[in-house]
Amino acid sequence: MKVKKRIGTISVVLVLACAIVALYMYIDRSGKDAKEPVNTVAEQIIAKNLDTNYPPTPYSVAEFYCGIVECIYSADTTEEQLEALVRKERELFDEEFAAINPYDSLLAATKADLDTAREKKLVFTGYVLDKASNVSKWKKDGYEYASIQFQLMSRSDKGSGGSYRNLIMRMDSDGNYKILGWETAEGE
């Protein structure tokens, strides 16, 4: 009778040990297969696939663009992220605007702007985007256009301020609003 109890106890212990080892292996393997989470806003923007998930409205295009600008001017942005952000920015551009702003030129201009900002001790602090209801739309020469105003906020040793811009977009053949350019705007 004692032998049967021992065999039963040993069997239970072995089954429990196997279950624990199997659970450990499952947890360990699933942790390695899982992708590392995207942490920063820059990484989230870079990871967004605009071919399958393009912002659907002029307001959301402007919001995504302003998010890119905010990341470009962030002190935490790495060189690799900066290059990817400039590529992502160009994905928002209308074909005509992208043609006159090739990647290499846009990256060089962006780096020059960042150097100038550092020299002037100018820090980008954020943006203010008009409400979605403030989007202006019109048609001209068979194209549909939209514009929305935003303000880039900054501060320096001399104080805080901002510059107002109108973001001009044109709808492409896929029904996506693409950035055609921007112009300086009067602040409210």
C-alpha positions as MATLAB code, in Angstrom:
seq = 'MKVKKRIGTISVVLVLACAIVALYMYIDRSGKDAKEPVNTVAEQIIAKNLDTNYPPTPYSVAEFYCGIVECIYSADTTEEQLEALVRKERELFDEEFAAINPYDSLLAATKADLDTAREKKLVFTGYVLDKASNVSKWKKDGYEYASIQFQLMSRSDKGSGGSYRNLIMRMDSDGNYKILGWETAEGE';
ca = [
       0.000    0.000    0.000;
       2.873    2.355    0.793;
       4.438    1.610   -2.595;
       1.198    2.550   -4.389;
       1.052    5.858   -2.449;
       4.652    6.647   -3.371;
       4.097    5.825   -7.030;
       0.955    8.007   -6.998;
       2.814   10.882   -5.328;
       5.753   10.585   -7.698;
       3.365   10.512  -10.675;
       1.550   13.659   -9.489;
       4.865   15.472   -8.895;
       6.133   14.456  -12.352;
       2.929   15.609  -14.052;
       3.074   18.946  -12.205;
       6.762   19.377  -13.080;
       6.046   18.676  -16.757;
       3.163   21.133  -16.709;
       5.372   23.839  -15.163;
       8.154   23.242  -17.722;
       5.625   23.307  -20.583;
       4.097   26.550  -19.266;
       7.528   28.151  -18.929;
       8.460   27.145  -22.492;
       5.160   28.512  -23.830;
       5.588   31.858  -22.075;
       9.246   32.116  -23.084;
       8.549   31.301  -26.739;
       5.537   33.623  -27.034;
       7.582   36.469  -25.562;
      10.254   36.062  -28.241;
       7.752   35.833  -31.098;
       5.915   38.970  -30.068;
       7.130   42.166  -31.693;
       8.607   44.771  -29.446;
       5.958   47.390  -28.751;
       6.192   50.695  -30.615;
       6.919   53.184  -27.876;
       7.540   56.692  -29.100;
       5.250   58.903  -31.135;
       7.951   59.055  -33.835;
       8.043   55.248  -34.036;
       4.236   55.117  -34.271;
       4.226   57.673  -37.094;
       7.030   55.893  -38.940;
       5.245   52.538  -38.585;
       1.964   53.820  -40.065;
       1.334   52.355  -43.518;
      -0.118   55.205  -45.568;
      -0.795   52.916  -48.536;
      -3.440   51.043  -46.560;
      -4.301   53.566  -43.845;
      -4.144   57.070  -45.344;
      -5.754   59.840  -43.256;
      -9.308   60.121  -44.628;
      -9.983   63.864  -44.244;
      -8.098   67.118  -44.805;
      -8.129   67.670  -41.041;
      -6.608   64.246  -40.311;
      -3.937   64.807  -43.001;
      -3.059   68.128  -41.338;
      -3.027   66.504  -37.912;
      -0.714   63.719  -39.112;
       1.547   66.263  -40.838;
       1.773   68.394  -37.678;
       2.636   65.235  -35.696;
       5.492   64.569  -38.117;
       6.765   68.143  -37.748;
       6.547   67.857  -33.971;
       8.648   64.668  -34.043;
      11.187   66.168  -36.469;
      11.820   69.062  -34.091;
      11.879   66.892  -30.961;
      15.241   66.735  -29.195;
      14.707   62.978  -28.683;
      14.528   62.180  -32.415;
      17.467   60.119  -33.672;
      19.165   60.584  -37.053;
      17.578   57.369  -38.311;
      14.124   58.503  -37.159;
      14.636   61.925  -38.752;
      15.354   60.320  -42.121;
      12.285   58.069  -41.804;
      10.092   61.019  -40.744;
      11.152   63.041  -43.791;
      10.282   60.053  -46.004;
       6.895   59.780  -44.254;
       6.337   63.528  -44.705;
       6.926   63.177  -48.466;
       4.290   60.407  -48.597;
       1.747   63.100  -47.718;
       2.879   65.332  -50.600;
       1.003   65.742  -53.862;
       2.985   64.367  -56.838;
       3.823   67.883  -58.072;
       4.983   69.041  -54.652;
       7.027   65.863  -54.128;
       8.694   66.376  -57.526;
       9.999   69.809  -56.526;
      10.968   68.511  -53.064;
      13.109   65.407  -53.646;
      13.988   63.415  -50.538;
      17.673   64.402  -50.404;
      16.904   68.109  -50.780;
      14.099   67.996  -48.234;
      16.285   66.140  -45.727;
      19.136   68.641  -46.213;
      16.739   71.589  -45.790;
      15.237   70.001  -42.676;
      18.686   69.463  -41.149;
      19.612   73.077  -41.966;
      16.404   74.264  -40.243;
      17.238   72.148  -37.206;
      20.776   73.589  -37.084;
      19.411   77.137  -37.329;
      16.916   76.417  -34.557;
      19.709   75.058  -32.318;
      21.889   78.120  -32.999;
      19.019   80.429  -32.070;
      18.168   78.198  -29.077;
      14.691   77.892  -30.534;
      12.654   74.976  -29.184;
       9.531   73.672  -30.902;
       6.847   73.314  -28.243;
       3.895   72.031  -30.241;
       1.210   73.024  -32.676;
      -2.342   74.305  -32.677;
      -4.573   73.055  -35.463;
      -7.857   74.736  -36.397;
     -11.000   72.729  -35.771;
     -12.072   70.259  -38.426;
     -15.047   72.533  -39.104;
     -12.599   75.266  -40.227;
     -11.454   73.317  -43.283;
     -12.052   75.355  -46.437;
     -12.870   73.368  -49.583;
     -13.188   74.464  -53.193;
     -13.018   73.118  -56.746;
     -10.865   74.478  -59.546;
      -9.886   73.076  -62.953;
     -11.499   69.726  -62.170;
      -9.625   69.269  -58.869;
     -10.895   69.396  -55.322;
      -8.796   71.452  -52.884;
      -8.823   72.003  -49.138;
      -6.951   74.204  -46.720;
      -6.664   74.485  -42.975;
      -4.698   76.804  -40.723;
      -2.264   75.682  -38.060;
       0.203   77.377  -35.749;
       3.669   76.082  -34.944;
       4.548   77.044  -31.375;
       8.098   77.700  -30.193;
      10.080   79.319  -27.414;
      13.545   80.767  -27.065;
      15.506   82.953  -24.682;
      13.487   85.874  -26.035;
      10.121   84.316  -25.166;
       7.376   82.248  -26.738;
       5.720   82.647  -30.083;
       4.470   80.913  -33.131;
       3.986   81.132  -36.834;
       0.680   80.648  -38.610;
       0.451   78.670  -41.833;
      -2.263   77.534  -44.206;
      -1.798   73.964  -45.354;
      -3.056   73.585  -48.935;
      -4.136   70.124  -50.132;
      -5.445   68.662  -53.372;
      -7.434   65.444  -53.749;
      -5.659   62.812  -55.849;
      -7.204   60.172  -58.109;
      -7.533   57.785  -55.129;
      -9.629   60.312  -53.180;
      -6.801   61.188  -50.766;
      -5.992   64.770  -49.854;
      -2.291   65.326  -50.553;
      -0.257   68.344  -49.449;
       0.290   70.773  -52.302;
       2.155   73.295  -50.151;
       1.659   75.832  -47.411;
       1.664   79.574  -47.081;
       2.249   81.994  -44.251;
      -1.045   83.092  -42.730;
      -2.182   85.952  -40.588;
      -2.650   84.967  -36.933;
      -5.971   85.447  -35.264;
];
